[in-house]
Amino acid sequence: MNPANRPIVLFGATTPSGAAFLNLAAGRSVLVAGRQCPAHWPPEHFLRCDLGSPAPPAGLIRPDAVVVSFAPIWSLAPFLASLLAASGSNIHPKPSLCGVVACSSSSVLTKRFAANRFDRDLVRRLATAEDTIEACSNAAGISCRILQPSLIYGQAGEYGDQNLSRLVQLMARLPVLPIPAETGLRQPIHARQLAAVALHLVDQPNAAPRRTALGGDECLSYASMLERLREAVLLLDQRDPVGRCRLLPLPNRLFHLLTAPLLPLSAKGFEAVLRIEANLADFPKAHSILGTAPQRFPVAPLAPSAKTKTKTNHVSPACQP
Ligand SMILES: NC(=O)c1ccc[n+]([C@@H]2O[C@H](COP(=O)([O-])OP(=O)(O)OC[C@H]3O[C@@H](n4cnc5c(N)ncnc54)[C@H](OP(=O)(O)O)[C@@H]3O)[C@@H](O)[C@H]2O)c1
């Protein structure tokens, strides 16, 4: 079969990346699998399926299909292992699927040496899930690509991110936002860029290694990221309250002193604040995998601020800026 005609089974459709994927894959055969049907998606192309359930529904046995997932990889891994274990039996002599493109997180690399237990546990869960998916795909003889995206932002359909949009909301509320004078690098990726890479790998798995850390097309300092976000919001509405917020760069040592009281309250929160100074960037760029021109940060559309209603997910532990 021509890879561009392969049917797709999509998990995580109710996320910005999933909604962007559905948009980019319009016209292709896509079955959405999940706990709830996305708004405006035809119910006949939806399969109710909880990744936490012990047995995969029979409708998921599709030897010609590629599974694409934007759901938490630690939920997908055991589910996929049990689905692929059905392969090779008398009932299902072929593998239940023909490929997997699964979303993990760059946290598996960047939080490896975290001082707090929460982040170290997250790394362990991500790494174990990646290993499980790779092993069961190898055993079934199907292709497997794991994407480890950095900070995902933006709006797609009804779904908006809960990380950069929160920073915009913070700027909208505060007249002054203290930040360290020297901030680290970030490489945020728009949900549509991530979705485009995932779709590209459905058709051309060899366009990327088996596990690919992935960022947007630009590496920029945390401070520039905030400034660019503010400019983008003001370009849409000059009267937006973010225009009143000034970034206040403080000497790094003074910033540490001011944030130190957080440490006994939340080691994880304190480390997240310290990470503002860390370089979480220099990952392969989305445009280099897609073979397209680089896109300047921030790519539109951004998730609207709190005053506009939009569907958002809970904040994934894999996604804190
Ligand atoms: N956000 C970030 O900045 C970031 C950064 C790095 C990596 N990631 C990864 O990128 C992907 C998308 O991230 P996200 O933050 O937008 O979404 P997320 O909160 O990690 O995942 C939410 C999605 O997973 C589905 N899901 C969760 N549990 C499920 C289950 N038991 N059965 C079926 N579906 C289930 C949800 O469907 P329902 O509609 O049923 O709830 C929803 O579509 C995830 O793999 C995440 O780990 C995110």
The ligand as an SDF file (V2000), in Angstrom:
LIG
                    3D

 48 52  0  0  0  0  0  0  0  0999 V2000
    2.0290   20.1070   26.7070 N   0  0  0  0  0  0  0  0  0  0  0  0
    3.3630   20.1180   26.5590 C   0  0  0  0  0  0  0  0  0  0  0  0
    4.0260   21.1620   26.5880 O   0  0  0  0  0  0  0  0  0  0  0  0
    4.0850   18.8140   26.3060 C   0  0  0  0  0  0  0  0  0  0  0  0
    5.4870   18.8300   26.2730 C   0  0  0  0  0  0  0  0  0  0  0  0
    6.1400   17.6510   25.9460 C   0  0  0  0  0  0  0  0  0  0  0  0
    5.4320   16.5190   25.6360 C   0  0  0  0  0  0  0  0  0  0  0  0
    4.0730   16.5260   25.7150 N   0  0  0  0  0  0  0  0  0  0  0  0
    3.3400   15.3300   25.2600 C   0  0  0  0  0  0  0  0  0  0  0  0
    2.5910   15.7240   24.1200 O   0  0  0  0  0  0  0  0  0  0  0  0
    1.3330   15.0260   24.0860 C   0  0  0  0  0  0  0  0  0  0  0  0
    0.1820   16.0360   24.1370 C   0  0  0  0  0  0  0  0  0  0  0  0
    0.3140   16.7750   25.3370 O   0  0  0  0  0  0  0  0  0  0  0  0
   -0.9210   17.5560   25.9930 P   0  0  0  0  0  0  0  0  0  0  0  0
   -0.3710   18.2360   27.2150 O   0  0  0  0  0  0  0  0  0  0  0  0
   -1.5980   18.3680   24.9640 O   0  0  0  0  0  0  0  0  0  0  0  0
   -1.9290   16.3800   26.3810 O   0  0  0  0  0  0  0  0  0  0  0  0
   -1.9690   15.3950   27.6700 P   0  0  0  0  0  0  0  0  0  0  0  0
   -2.6530   16.0970   28.7880 O   0  0  0  0  0  0  0  0  0  0  0  0
   -0.6260   14.8130   27.9550 O   0  0  0  0  0  0  0  0  0  0  0  0
   -2.9240   14.2160   27.1110 O   0  0  0  0  0  0  0  0  0  0  0  0
   -4.2970   14.4360   26.9970 C   0  0  0  0  0  0  0  0  0  0  0  0
   -4.8540   13.5480   25.8950 C   0  0  0  0  0  0  0  0  0  0  0  0
   -4.6480   12.1780   26.1880 O   0  0  0  0  0  0  0  0  0  0  0  0
   -5.9210   11.5120   26.1660 C   0  0  0  0  0  0  0  0  0  0  0  0
   -5.9590   10.4870   27.1870 N   0  0  0  0  0  0  0  0  0  0  0  0
   -5.4950   10.5950   28.4590 C   0  0  0  0  0  0  0  0  0  0  0  0
   -5.7420    9.4500   29.1350 N   0  0  0  0  0  0  0  0  0  0  0  0
   -6.3970    8.6170   28.2720 C   0  0  0  0  0  0  0  0  0  0  0  0
   -6.9180    7.3080   28.4050 C   0  0  0  0  0  0  0  0  0  0  0  0
   -6.8540    6.6000   29.5570 N   0  0  0  0  0  0  0  0  0  0  0  0
   -7.5390    6.7530   27.3260 N   0  0  0  0  0  0  0  0  0  0  0  0
   -7.6400    7.4500   26.1670 C   0  0  0  0  0  0  0  0  0  0  0  0
   -7.1430    8.6890   25.9880 N   0  0  0  0  0  0  0  0  0  0  0  0
   -6.5430    9.2840   27.0350 C   0  0  0  0  0  0  0  0  0  0  0  0
   -6.9160   12.6080   26.4910 C   0  0  0  0  0  0  0  0  0  0  0  0
   -8.1910   12.2190   26.0010 O   0  0  0  0  0  0  0  0  0  0  0  0
   -9.5720   12.5210   26.7880 P   0  0  0  0  0  0  0  0  0  0  0  0
  -10.3010   13.4310   25.8590 O   0  0  0  0  0  0  0  0  0  0  0  0
  -10.2010   11.1970   26.9040 O   0  0  0  0  0  0  0  0  0  0  0  0
   -9.2200   13.1370   28.1180 O   0  0  0  0  0  0  0  0  0  0  0  0
   -6.3410   13.7900   25.7290 C   0  0  0  0  0  0  0  0  0  0  0  0
   -6.6820   13.7380   24.3550 O   0  0  0  0  0  0  0  0  0  0  0  0
    1.3580   14.0780   25.2830 C   0  0  0  0  0  0  0  0  0  0  0  0
    1.9020   12.8430   24.8530 O   0  0  0  0  0  0  0  0  0  0  0  0
    2.3430   14.7630   26.2610 C   0  0  0  0  0  0  0  0  0  0  0  0
    2.9650   13.8580   27.1590 O   0  0  0  0  0  0  0  0  0  0  0  0
    3.3710   17.6390   26.0540 C   0  0  0  0  0  0  0  0  0  0  0  0
  1  2  1  0
  2  3  2  0
  2  4  1  0
  4  5  1  0
  4 48  2  0
  5  6  2  0
  6  7  1  0
  7  8  2  0
  8  9  1  0
  8 48  1  0
  9 10  1  0
  9 46  1  0
 10 11  1  0
 11 12  1  0
 11 44  1  0
 12 13  1  0
 13 14  1  0
 14 15  2  0
 14 16  1  0
 14 17  1  0
 17 18  1  0
 18 19  2  0
 18 20  1  0
 18 21  1  0
 21 22  1  0
 22 23  1  0
 23 24  1  0
 23 42  1  0
 24 25  1  0
 25 26  1  0
 25 36  1  0
 26 27  1  0
 26 35  1  0
 27 28  2  0
 28 29  1  0
 29 30  1  0
 29 35  2  0
 30 31  1  0
 30 32  2  0
 32 33  1  0
 33 34  2  0
 34 35  1  0
 36 37  1  0
 36 42  1  0
 37 38  1  0
 38 39  2  0
 38 40  1  0
 38 41  1  0
 42 43  1  0
 44 45  1  0
 44 46  1  0
 46 47  1  0
M  CHG  2   8   1  16  -1
M  END
$$$$
